[in-house]
Amino acid sequence: MPTTLITGASGGIGYELAKLFARDRHNLVLVARSADKLAQVATELQAHGVTVKTIALDLVAPPAPQFLFDQLQREGIVIDVLINNAGFGAFGEFAQMPEEEVLGQIDLNIRALTELTRLFLPAMVQRHSGRIMNVASTAAFQPGPLMAVYYATKAYVLSFSEAIANELRHSGVTVTCFCPGATHTDFAKRAGVENSRLFKQLGAMSAEKVAVDGYRAVMEGRTLAISGIHNWVVAQSSRFAPRKVVTAISRWVAEKVQ
Ligand SMILES: NC(=O)c1ccc[n+]([C@@H]2O[C@H](COP(=O)([O-])OP(=O)(O)OC[C@H]3O[C@@H](n4cnc5c(N)ncnc54)[C@H](OP(=O)(O)O)[C@@H]3O)[C@@H](O)[C@H]2O)c1
């Protein structure tokens, strides 16, 4: 049975992805900070006859990816599929944003994702087999006033993933950059964007539906997948409009409404 490692699997998109992998009989390694929520997820998913190992870890802490890798090495657990899903956003003007929010987003969305990829990839290359999915966002396609750091971190994830997917094209290892648009999870609350035009007026997809798109994309080894046709259209249209216009629309979407 293959083993899939999912970060941010205690809720939201990561949890829905974990359900799909368990149903398809993948053993799981689930990572997030909340040990209690992970334990509940493990109990639920073990019903599919798979092994579910949970590791409660704050991936913002720089040594965390290496700690996770070392623990799995010691236990002889081989990772066939790596899903770098954990991430968070923070709303507000950059000049007023607290340091821990700024660096936390970079450390989780960029640093931990890159470090986990660096650690788990060589063994996949050696086996000529493996799948990595990095969860970016439709935020990756344009600058994001009022969420400047978050959007920039996701642009990094898109660029990094597409580049290494190309490097690995003959290796037997696939790298997928998965881009959800607004999705009903705890993300909006943590980011402070529940009252943004995007979430209040433009509508969000369900995490179940988004996870189905992500699951299909990673199993098909697609390099880039955008969840939802409307999100695909928006992402594509931003390529042709002037950057200033795209940035202004992006701000309008992020602004809070009554
Ligand atoms: N929801 C959206 O609208 C949306 C849109 C586009 C892209 N995305 C991306 O989708 C991914 C999943 O987000 P989501 O919407 O499912 O959000 P979510 O419901 O807030 O879930 C985030 C997951 O990451 C974990 N996590 C957060 N901080 C962590 C840390 N420091 N160390 C380890 N785990 C951590 C959380 O668990 P704990 O709190 O237990 O640690 C949780 O399991 C993120 O990369 C996000 O940027 C979301």
The ligand as an SDF file (V2000), in Angstrom:
LIG
                    3D

 48 52  0  0  0  0  0  0  0  0999 V2000
   -9.6290   28.2720    1.9220 N   0  0  0  0  0  0  0  0  0  0  0  0
   -9.2940   29.0220    0.8980 C   0  0  0  0  0  0  0  0  0  0  0  0
  -10.0420   29.9300    0.4960 O   0  0  0  0  0  0  0  0  0  0  0  0
   -8.0200   28.7350    0.1380 C   0  0  0  0  0  0  0  0  0  0  0  0
   -7.8990   29.2600   -1.1550 C   0  0  0  0  0  0  0  0  0  0  0  0
   -6.7420   29.0040   -1.8830 C   0  0  0  0  0  0  0  0  0  0  0  0
   -5.7130   28.2780   -1.3190 C   0  0  0  0  0  0  0  0  0  0  0  0
   -5.8370   27.7990   -0.0390 N   0  0  0  0  0  0  0  0  0  0  0  0
   -4.7060   27.0580    0.5110 C   0  0  0  0  0  0  0  0  0  0  0  0
   -5.1260   25.7650    0.8400 O   0  0  0  0  0  0  0  0  0  0  0  0
   -4.2980   25.2410    1.8760 C   0  0  0  0  0  0  0  0  0  0  0  0
   -5.1900   24.6320    2.9560 C   0  0  0  0  0  0  0  0  0  0  0  0
   -5.9510   25.6950    3.5200 O   0  0  0  0  0  0  0  0  0  0  0  0
   -7.4140   25.4820    4.1190 P   0  0  0  0  0  0  0  0  0  0  0  0
   -8.3060   26.4010    3.3850 O   0  0  0  0  0  0  0  0  0  0  0  0
   -7.7560   24.0570    4.2100 O   0  0  0  0  0  0  0  0  0  0  0  0
   -7.1740   26.1450    5.5570 O   0  0  0  0  0  0  0  0  0  0  0  0
   -7.5040   25.6170    7.0320 P   0  0  0  0  0  0  0  0  0  0  0  0
   -8.8670   25.0780    7.1000 O   0  0  0  0  0  0  0  0  0  0  0  0
   -7.1440   26.7950    7.9030 O   0  0  0  0  0  0  0  0  0  0  0  0
   -6.4660   24.4290    7.2300 O   0  0  0  0  0  0  0  0  0  0  0  0
   -5.1000   24.6860    7.3590 C   0  0  0  0  0  0  0  0  0  0  0  0
   -4.4300   23.4340    7.8280 C   0  0  0  0  0  0  0  0  0  0  0  0
   -3.0360   23.7210    8.0220 O   0  0  0  0  0  0  0  0  0  0  0  0
   -2.6910   23.4230    9.3730 C   0  0  0  0  0  0  0  0  0  0  0  0
   -1.6860   24.3770    9.8240 N   0  0  0  0  0  0  0  0  0  0  0  0
   -1.8360   25.7090    9.9470 C   0  0  0  0  0  0  0  0  0  0  0  0
   -0.7170   26.2520   10.4480 N   0  0  0  0  0  0  0  0  0  0  0  0
    0.1480   25.2300   10.6340 C   0  0  0  0  0  0  0  0  0  0  0  0
    1.4690   25.1380   11.1410 C   0  0  0  0  0  0  0  0  0  0  0  0
    2.1230   26.2350   11.5720 N   0  0  0  0  0  0  0  0  0  0  0  0
    2.0850   23.9370   11.2120 N   0  0  0  0  0  0  0  0  0  0  0  0
    1.4210   22.8290   10.8040 C   0  0  0  0  0  0  0  0  0  0  0  0
    0.1660   22.8390   10.3100 N   0  0  0  0  0  0  0  0  0  0  0  0
   -0.4570   24.0390   10.2340 C   0  0  0  0  0  0  0  0  0  0  0  0
   -3.9990   23.5410   10.1310 C   0  0  0  0  0  0  0  0  0  0  0  0
   -4.0140   22.7410   11.3070 O   0  0  0  0  0  0  0  0  0  0  0  0
   -3.6370   23.2580   12.7720 P   0  0  0  0  0  0  0  0  0  0  0  0
   -4.3510   24.5440   12.9900 O   0  0  0  0  0  0  0  0  0  0  0  0
   -4.0810   22.1250   13.6330 O   0  0  0  0  0  0  0  0  0  0  0  0
   -2.1520   23.4150   12.7560 O   0  0  0  0  0  0  0  0  0  0  0  0
   -4.9810   22.9370    9.1410 C   0  0  0  0  0  0  0  0  0  0  0  0
   -4.9140   21.5360    9.1960 O   0  0  0  0  0  0  0  0  0  0  0  0
   -3.4220   26.4010    2.3390 C   0  0  0  0  0  0  0  0  0  0  0  0
   -2.1440   26.2950    1.7780 O   0  0  0  0  0  0  0  0  0  0  0  0
   -4.1510   27.6270    1.7990 C   0  0  0  0  0  0  0  0  0  0  0  0
   -3.2650   28.7070    1.5700 O   0  0  0  0  0  0  0  0  0  0  0  0
   -6.9660   28.0000    0.6940 C   0  0  0  0  0  0  0  0  0  0  0  0
  1  2  1  0
  2  3  2  0
  2  4  1  0
  4  5  1  0
  4 48  2  0
  5  6  2  0
  6  7  1  0
  7  8  2  0
  8  9  1  0
  8 48  1  0
  9 10  1  0
  9 46  1  0
 10 11  1  0
 11 12  1  0
 11 44  1  0
 12 13  1  0
 13 14  1  0
 14 15  2  0
 14 16  1  0
 14 17  1  0
 17 18  1  0
 18 19  2  0
 18 20  1  0
 18 21  1  0
 21 22  1  0
 22 23  1  0
 23 24  1  0
 23 42  1  0
 24 25  1  0
 25 26  1  0
 25 36  1  0
 26 27  1  0
 26 35  1  0
 27 28  2  0
 28 29  1  0
 29 30  1  0
 29 35  2  0
 30 31  1  0
 30 32  2  0
 32 33  1  0
 33 34  2  0
 34 35  1  0
 36 37  1  0
 36 42  1  0
 37 38  1  0
 38 39  2  0
 38 40  1  0
 38 41  1  0
 42 43  1  0
 44 45  1  0
 44 46  1  0
 46 47  1  0
M  CHG  2   8   1  16  -1
M  END
$$$$
